[in-house]
């Protein structure tokens, strides 16, 4: 009886691991489709891939809604090149967080720029869709911006939340 229980539990563990690996592969595939649609300005594909509540939080702090991204994409290709690296996916049931480092170039730019992205995927009606995205620009050498460029002058540590 104990052997059967152990075999049963082991089988469940392998099934769960296989499902998680499948979900990671599915999210990576959807992300590749999303990146291609974003690069090419494919409004129809973006319309299918974005949740109604989608928001893109840019490194500047500005927000871009789903409708704004679709309107911008309708004007034509957003990027002339996109190269993603260091793609990592963590699945949490019906949601997933993807992080990546990316080199992108605007059609009118002379050189690419580097960014890090965090993209939140949710399973919506059985399909993975983009719920939110955050981008942070990196220096041309690929390093993060120095803290003195993103923190108030004179700050020596991360800001802390105010206590009530």
FIKOLZA-1660 file (N, C-alpha, C; in steps of 0.1 Angstrom, whole numbers, plus 5000, padded with zeros to 4 digits):
% residues 164
   i   px   py   pz ch aa at
   1 5008 4988 5000  A  X  N
   1 5000 5000 5000  A  X CA
   1 5009 5013 5000  A  X  C
   2 5019 5013 5008  A  X  N
   2 5028 5024 5009  A  X CA
   2 5035 5026 4996  A  X  C
   3 5039 5015 4989  A  X  N
   3 5046 5016 4977  A  X CA
   3 5037 5022 4966  A  X  C
   4 5024 5018 4966  A  X  N
   4 5015 5024 4956  A  X CA
   4 5012 5038 4959  A  X  C
   5 5011 5042 4971  A  X  N
   5 5010 5056 4974  A  X CA
   5 5022 5064 4970  A  X  C
   6 5034 5059 4972  A  X  N
   6 5046 5066 4968  A  X CA
   6 5046 5067 4953  A  X  C
   7 5043 5057 4946  A  X  N
   7 5043 5057 4931  A  X CA
   7 5032 5067 4926  A  X  C
   8 5021 5067 4933  A  X  N
   8 5010 5077 4929  A  X CA
   8 5015 5091 4931  A  X  C
   9 5021 5094 4942  A  X  N
   9 5025 5108 4945  A  X CA
   9 5037 5112 4936  A  X  C
  10 5045 5102 4933  A  X  N
  10 5056 5105 4923  A  X CA
  10 5050 5108 4909  A  X  C
  11 5040 5101 4905  A  X  N
  11 5034 5103 4892  A  X CA
  11 5028 5117 4892  A  X  C
  12 5021 5121 4902  A  X  N
  12 5015 5134 4903  A  X CA
  12 5025 5145 4902  A  X  C
  13 5036 5143 4909  A  X  N
  13 5047 5153 4908  A  X CA
  13 5053 5154 4894  A  X  C
  14 5055 5143 4887  A  X  N
  14 5060 5144 4874  A  X CA
  14 5050 5151 4864  A  X  C
  15 5037 5148 4866  A  X  N
  15 5026 5154 4858  A  X CA
  15 5026 5169 4861  A  X  C
  16 5027 5173 4873  A  X  N
  16 5027 5188 4877  A  X CA
  16 5040 5194 4871  A  X  C
  17 5051 5188 4871  A  X  N
  17 5063 5194 4865  A  X CA
  17 5062 5195 4850  A  X  C
  18 5056 5185 4844  A  X  N
  18 5054 5185 4829  A  X CA
  18 5045 5197 4826  A  X  C
  19 5034 5198 4833  A  X  N
  19 5024 5209 4831  A  X CA
  19 5031 5223 4832  A  X  C
  20 5039 5224 4842  A  X  N
  20 5046 5237 4845  A  X CA
  20 5056 5240 4833  A  X  C
  21 5063 5230 4829  A  X  N
  21 5072 5231 4817  A  X CA
  21 5064 5235 4805  A  X  C
  22 5053 5228 4803  A  X  N
  22 5044 5232 4791  A  X CA
  22 5040 5246 4792  A  X  C
  23 5036 5251 4804  A  X  N
  23 5031 5264 4805  A  X CA
  23 5042 5274 4802  A  X  C
  24 5054 5271 4807  A  X  N
  24 5066 5280 4804  A  X CA
  24 5068 5281 4789  A  X  C
  25 5068 5270 4783  A  X  N
  25 5070 5269 4768  A  X CA
  25 5059 5277 4761  A  X  C
  26 5046 5275 4766  A  X  N
  26 5035 5282 4760  A  X CA
  26 5036 5298 4761  A  X  C
  27 5040 5302 4773  A  X  N
  27 5042 5316 4775  A  X CA
  27 5053 5322 4767  A  X  C
  28 5064 5315 4766  A  X  N
  28 5075 5319 4757  A  X CA
  28 5071 5320 4742  A  X  C
  29 5063 5311 4738  A  X  N
  29 5058 5311 4724  A  X CA
  29 5048 5323 4722  A  X  C
  30 5040 5325 4732  A  X  N
  30 5030 5337 4731  A  X CA
  30 5038 5350 4731  A  X  C
  31 5049 5350 4739  A  X  N
  31 5057 5362 4740  A  X CA
  31 5064 5365 4727  A  X  C
  32 5069 5354 4720  A  X  N
  32 5075 5356 4707  A  X CA
  32 5065 5362 4697  A  X  C
  33 5053 5357 4698  A  X  N
  33 5042 5363 4689  A  X CA
  33 5039 5377 4693  A  X  C
  34 5039 5380 4706  A  X  N
  34 5036 5394 4710  A  X CA
  34 5047 5403 4706  A  X  C
  35 5060 5399 4707  A  X  N
  35 5071 5407 4703  A  X CA
  35 5071 5410 4688  A  X  C
  36 5068 5400 4680  A  X  N
  36 5067 5401 4666  A  X CA
  36 5056 5411 4662  A  X  C
  37 5044 5410 4668  A  X  N
  37 5033 5419 4666  A  X CA
  37 5037 5433 4670  A  X  C
  38 5043 5434 4681  A  X  N
  38 5048 5448 4686  A  X CA
  38 5058 5454 4676  A  X  C
  39 5067 5446 4671  A  X  N
  39 5077 5451 4662  A  X CA
  39 5071 5455 4649  A  X  C
  40 5062 5447 4644  A  X  N
  40 5056 5449 4630  A  X CA
  40 5044 5459 4631  A  X  C
  41 5039 5462 4643  A  X  N
  41 5027 5471 4643  A  X CA
  41 5015 5463 4639  A  X  C
  42 5014 5450 4642  A  X  N
  42 5003 5442 4638  A  X CA
  42 4991 5444 4648  A  X  C
  43 4982 5453 4645  A  X  N
  43 4971 5457 4654  A  X CA
  43 4962 5445 4657  A  X  C
  44 4959 5437 4646  A  X  N
  44 4950 5426 4648  A  X CA
  44 4956 5415 4658  A  X  C
  45 4969 5412 4657  A  X  N
  45 4975 5403 4666  A  X CA
  45 4975 5409 4680  A  X  C
  46 4979 5422 4681  A  X  N
  46 4980 5428 4694  A  X CA
  46 4966 5428 4701  A  X  C
  47 4956 5431 4693  A  X  N
  47 4942 5431 4698  A  X CA
  47 4938 5417 4704  A  X  C
  48 4943 5406 4698  A  X  N
  48 4940 5393 4704  A  X CA
  48 4948 5390 4716  A  X  C
  49 4961 5396 4717  A  X  N
  49 4970 5392 4727  A  X CA
  49 4969 5400 4740  A  X  C
  50 4963 5412 4739  A  X  N
  50 4963 5421 4751  A  X CA
  50 4949 5419 4758  A  X  C
  51 4950 5419 4771  A  X  N
  51 4938 5419 4779  A  X CA
  51 4931 5433 4778  A  X  C
  52 4918 5434 4781  A  X  N
  52 4912 5447 4780  A  X CA
  52 4918 5458 4790  A  X  C
  53 4924 5453 4801  A  X  N
  53 4929 5462 4811  A  X CA
  53 4944 5464 4809  A  X  C
  54 4950 5460 4798  A  X  N
  54 4965 5461 4796  A  X CA
  54 4970 5475 4798  A  X  C
  55 4982 5475 4805  A  X  N
  55 4989 5488 4806  A  X CA
  55 5004 5485 4805  A  X  C
  56 5010 5495 4798  A  X  N
  56 5025 5494 4797  A  X CA
  56 5030 5506 4805  A  X  C
  57 5039 5503 4815  A  X  N
  57 5045 5513 4823  A  X CA
  57 5059 5515 4818  A  X  C
  58 5062 5526 4812  A  X  N
  58 5075 5529 4806  A  X CA
  58 5085 5533 4818  A  X  C
  59 5098 5532 4815  A  X  N
  59 5108 5535 4824  A  X CA
  59 5107 5550 4829  A  X  C
  60 5101 5558 4821  A  X  N
  60 5099 5572 4825  A  X CA
  60 5088 5574 4835  A  X  C
  61 5080 5563 4837  A  X  N
  61 5068 5564 4846  A  X CA
  61 5055 5567 4838  A  X  C
  62 5056 5569 4825  A  X  N
  62 5044 5572 4818  A  X CA
  62 5037 5559 4815  A  X  C
  63 5024 5560 4814  A  X  N
  63 5015 5548 4812  A  X CA
  63 5010 5548 4797  A  X  C
  64 5009 5536 4792  A  X  N
  64 5003 5535 4778  A  X CA
  64 4992 5524 4780  A  X  C
  65 4980 5528 4777  A  X  N
  65 4969 5518 4778  A  X CA
  65 4968 5510 4765  A  X  C
  66 4960 5500 4766  A  X  N
  66 4958 5491 4755  A  X CA
  66 4954 5499 4742  A  X  C
  67 4944 5507 4744  A  X  N
  67 4940 5515 4732  A  X CA
  67 4951 5524 4726  A  X  C
  68 4959 5530 4735  A  X  N
  68 4970 5538 4731  A  X CA
  68 4980 5530 4723  A  X  C
  69 4983 5518 4728  A  X  N
  69 4993 5509 4721  A  X CA
  69 4987 5505 4707  A  X  C
  70 4974 5502 4707  A  X  N
  70 4968 5498 4694  A  X CA
  70 4969 5510 4684  A  X  C
  71 4966 5522 4689  A  X  N
  71 4966 5534 4680  A  X CA
  71 4980 5537 4675  A  X  C
  72 4990 5536 4684  A  X  N
  72 5004 5538 4680  A  X CA
  72 5008 5527 4670  A  X  C
  73 5004 5515 4672  A  X  N
  73 5008 5504 4663  A  X CA
  73 5002 5505 4650  A  X  C
  74 4990 5511 4649  A  X  N
  74 4983 5513 4636  A  X CA
  74 4991 5522 4627  A  X  C
  75 5000 5530 4632  A  X  N
  75 5008 5539 4624  A  X CA
  75 5019 5532 4617  A  X  C
  76 5022 5520 4620  A  X  N
  76 5032 5512 4613  A  X CA
  76 5042 5505 4623  A  X  C
  77 5052 5499 4617  A  X  N
  77 5061 5491 4626  A  X CA
  77 5067 5500 4637  A  X  C
  78 5067 5494 4649  A  X  N
  78 5073 5502 4661  A  X CA
  78 5088 5501 4661  A  X  C
  79 5093 5489 4658  A  X  N
  79 5108 5487 4658  A  X CA
  79 5113 5481 4645  A  X  C
  80 5125 5485 4641  A  X  N
  80 5131 5479 4629  A  X CA
  80 5138 5466 4633  A  X  C
  81 5142 5465 4646  A  X  N
  81 5148 5452 4651  A  X CA
  81 5145 5450 4666  A  X  C
  82 5144 5438 4669  A  X  N
  82 5142 5434 4683  A  X CA
  82 5150 5421 4686  A  X  C
  83 5158 5421 4696  A  X  N
  83 5166 5409 4700  A  X CA
  83 5164 5408 4715  A  X  C
  84 5158 5397 4719  A  X  N
  84 5155 5394 4734  A  X CA
  84 5165 5384 4739  A  X  C
  85 5170 5386 4751  A  X  N
  85 5179 5377 4757  A  X CA
  85 5175 5375 4772  A  X  C
  86 5181 5365 4778  A  X  N
  86 5179 5363 4793  A  X CA
  86 5164 5362 4796  A  X  C
  87 5156 5355 4787  A  X  N
  87 5142 5353 4789  A  X CA
  87 5140 5343 4800  A  X  C
  88 5132 5347 4811  A  X  N
  88 5129 5338 4822  A  X CA
  88 5114 5339 4824  A  X  C
  89 5108 5328 4827  A  X  N
  89 5093 5327 4829  A  X CA
  89 5091 5320 4842  A  X  C
  90 5083 5325 4850  A  X  N
  90 5078 5319 4863  A  X CA
  90 5063 5318 4862  A  X  C
  91 5057 5306 4863  A  X  N
  91 5043 5304 4862  A  X CA
  91 5037 5303 4876  A  X  C
  92 5026 5310 4878  A  X  N
  92 5018 5309 4891  A  X CA
  92 5004 5306 4887  A  X  C
  93 5001 5293 4884  A  X  N
  93 4988 5289 4881  A  X CA
  93 4984 5295 4867  A  X  C
  94 4974 5304 4868  A  X  N
  94 4969 5310 4855  A  X CA
  94 4975 5324 4853  A  X  C
  95 4986 5326 4859  A  X  N
  95 4994 5338 4856  A  X CA
  95 5009 5335 4855  A  X  C
  96 5016 5343 4848  A  X  N
  96 5030 5341 4846  A  X CA
  96 5037 5354 4845  A  X  C
  97 5050 5355 4850  A  X  N
  97 5058 5366 4849  A  X CA
  97 5070 5363 4841  A  X  C
  98 5072 5371 4830  A  X  N
  98 5083 5369 4821  A  X CA
  98 5092 5381 4822  A  X  C
  99 5105 5379 4824  A  X  N
  99 5115 5390 4824  A  X CA
  99 5125 5387 4813  A  X  C
 100 5130 5398 4807  A  X  N
 100 5139 5397 4796  A  X CA
 100 5147 5409 4795  A  X  C
 101 5159 5408 4788  A  X  N
 101 5167 5419 4784  A  X CA
 101 5166 5420 4769  A  X  C
 102 5164 5432 4764  A  X  N
 102 5161 5434 4750  A  X CA
 102 5169 5445 4744  A  X  C
 103 5173 5443 4732  A  X  N
 103 5179 5453 4723  A  X CA
 103 5168 5456 4712  A  X  C
 104 5165 5469 4712  A  X  N
 104 5154 5473 4702  A  X CA
 104 5159 5485 4694  A  X  C
 105 5154 5486 4682  A  X  N
 105 5158 5498 4674  A  X CA
 105 5146 5504 4668  A  X  C
 106 5144 5517 4669  A  X  N
 106 5133 5524 4662  A  X CA
 106 5137 5525 4647  A  X  C
 107 5127 5525 4638  A  X  N
 107 5131 5526 4624  A  X CA
 107 5139 5539 4620  A  X  C
 108 5137 5549 4628  A  X  N
 108 5144 5562 4625  A  X CA
 108 5157 5564 4633  A  X  C
 109 5160 5555 4642  A  X  N
 109 5172 5556 4650  A  X CA
 109 5184 5550 4644  A  X  C
 110 5196 5556 4648  A  X  N
 110 5208 5551 4642  A  X CA
 110 5214 5540 4650  A  X  C
 111 5209 5537 4662  A  X  N
 111 5215 5526 4670  A  X CA
 111 5203 5521 4679  A  X  C
 112 5205 5508 4683  A  X  N
 112 5195 5503 4692  A  X CA
 112 5196 5508 4706  A  X  C
 113 5186 5506 4714  A  X  N
 113 5187 5509 4728  A  X CA
 113 5184 5496 4736  A  X  C
 114 5189 5495 4748  A  X  N
 114 5188 5484 4756  A  X CA
 114 5178 5486 4768  A  X  C
 115 5170 5476 4771  A  X  N
 115 5160 5477 4781  A  X CA
 115 5158 5464 4788  A  X  C
 116 5152 5464 4800  A  X  N
 116 5148 5452 4807  A  X CA
 116 5132 5453 4807  A  X  C
 117 5126 5442 4805  A  X  N
 117 5111 5442 4805  A  X CA
 117 5106 5432 4816  A  X  C
 118 5095 5435 4822  A  X  N
 118 5088 5425 4830  A  X CA
 118 5074 5425 4824  A  X  C
 119 5069 5413 4820  A  X  N
 119 5057 5412 4813  A  X CA
 119 5048 5402 4821  A  X  C
 120 5036 5406 4824  A  X  N
 120 5027 5397 4832  A  X CA
 120 5017 5391 4822  A  X  C
 121 5016 5378 4822  A  X  N
 121 5007 5371 4814  A  X CA
 121 4996 5365 4822  A  X  C
 122 4984 5364 4817  A  X  N
 122 4973 5358 4825  A  X CA
 122 4966 5348 4815  A  X  C
 123 4961 5337 4820  A  X  N
 123 4953 5328 4811  A  X CA
 123 4939 5334 4811  A  X  C
 124 4935 5338 4799  A  X  N
 124 4922 5344 4797  A  X CA
 124 4914 5336 4786  A  X  C
 125 4903 5330 4790  A  X  N
 125 4895 5322 4781  A  X CA
 125 4904 5311 4775  A  X  C
 126 4913 5305 4783  A  X  N
 126 4921 5294 4778  A  X CA
 126 4934 5298 4771  A  X  C
 127 4936 5311 4769  A  X  N
 127 4948 5315 4762  A  X CA
 127 4956 5325 4770  A  X  C
 128 4970 5324 4769  A  X  N
 128 4978 5334 4775  A  X CA
 128 4977 5347 4769  A  X  C
 129 4975 5358 4777  A  X  N
 129 4974 5371 4771  A  X CA
 129 4982 5381 4780  A  X  C
 130 4986 5392 4774  A  X  N
 130 4995 5402 4781  A  X CA
 130 4986 5411 4789  A  X  C
 131 4988 5411 4803  A  X  N
 131 4980 5419 4811  A  X CA
 131 4987 5432 4815  A  X  C
 132 5001 5432 4816  A  X  N
 132 5008 5444 4820  A  X CA
 132 5023 5442 4815  A  X  C
 133 5029 5453 4813  A  X  N
 133 5043 5453 4809  A  X CA
 133 5050 5465 4815  A  X  C
 134 5062 5463 4820  A  X  N
 134 5070 5474 4825  A  X CA
 134 5084 5474 4818  A  X  C
 135 5089 5485 4814  A  X  N
 135 5102 5486 4808  A  X CA
 135 5111 5495 4815  A  X  C
 136 5124 5492 4816  A  X  N
 136 5134 5501 4822  A  X CA
 136 5145 5501 4812  A  X  C
 137 5150 5513 4809  A  X  N
 137 5161 5515 4800  A  X CA
 137 5174 5512 4806  A  X  C
 138 5183 5506 4799  A  X  N
 138 5196 5503 4804  A  X CA
 138 5206 5513 4797  A  X  C
 139 5218 5514 4802  A  X  N
 139 5228 5522 4795  A  X CA
 139 5233 5516 4783  A  X  C
 140 5239 5523 4773  A  X  N
 140 5244 5517 4761  A  X CA
 140 5253 5505 4763  A  X  C
 141 5260 5504 4774  A  X  N
 141 5269 5493 4777  A  X CA
 141 5261 5481 4783  A  X  C
 142 5248 5482 4785  A  X  N
 142 5240 5472 4791  A  X CA
 142 5238 5472 4806  A  X  C
 143 5245 5481 4812  A  X  N
 143 5244 5482 4827  A  X CA
 143 5232 5490 4831  A  X  C
 144 5226 5488 4843  A  X  N
 144 5215 5496 4848  A  X CA
 144 5220 5510 4849  A  X  C
 145 5210 5519 4849  A  X  N
 145 5213 5533 4852  A  X CA
 145 5218 5535 4866  A  X  C
 146 5228 5544 4868  A  X  N
 146 5233 5546 4882  A  X CA
 146 5222 5551 4891  A  X  C
 147 5222 5548 4904  A  X  N
 147 5211 5552 4913  A  X CA
 147 5210 5567 4913  A  X  C
 148 5221 5574 4912  A  X  N
 148 5220 5589 4913  A  X CA
 148 5213 5595 4901  A  X  C
 149 5210 5587 4891  A  X  N
 149 5202 5592 4879  A  X CA
 149 5188 5589 4882  A  X  C
 150 5184 5580 4891  A  X  N
 150 5170 5577 4893  A  X CA
 150 5165 5580 4907  A  X  C
 151 5174 5585 4916  A  X  N
 151 5170 5588 4929  A  X CA
 151 5171 5603 4932  A  X  C
 152 5164 5608 4941  A  X  N
 152 5165 5623 4944  A  X CA
 152 5180 5626 4948  A  X  C
 153 5184 5639 4944  A  X  N
 153 5198 5643 4948  A  X CA
 153 5200 5642 4963  A  X  C
 154 5211 5637 4967  A  X  N
 154 5215 5636 4981  A  X CA
 154 5211 5623 4987  A  X  C
 155 5203 5615 4980  A  X  N
 155 5198 5602 4986  A  X CA
 155 5210 5592 4986  A  X  C
 156 5211 5585 4997  A  X  N
 156 5221 5575 4998  A  X CA
 156 5215 5561 4998  A  X  C
 157 5202 5560 5000  A  X  N
 157 5196 5547 5000  A  X CA
 157 5182 5547 4994  A  X  C
 158 5177 5536 4992  A  X  N
 158 5163 5535 4986  A  X CA
 158 5153 5542 4995  A  X  C
 159 5144 5550 4989  A  X  N
 159 5133 5556 4996  A  X CA
 159 5125 5546 5004  A  X  C
 160 5120 5549 5016  A  X  N
 160 5112 5540 5023  A  X CA
 160 5098 5546 5024  A  X  C
 161 5088 5537 5026  A  X  N
 161 5074 5541 5027  A  X CA
 161 5072 5549 5040  A  X  C
 162 5064 5559 5039  A  X  N
 162 5060 5567 5051  A  X CA
 162 5052 5559 5060  A  X  C
 163 5054 5560 5073  A  X  N
 163 5046 5553 5083  A  X CA
 163 5034 5562 5087  A  X  C
 164 5023 5555 5088  A  X  N
 164 5011 5563 5093  A  X CA
 164 5010 5564 5108  A  X  C
% end
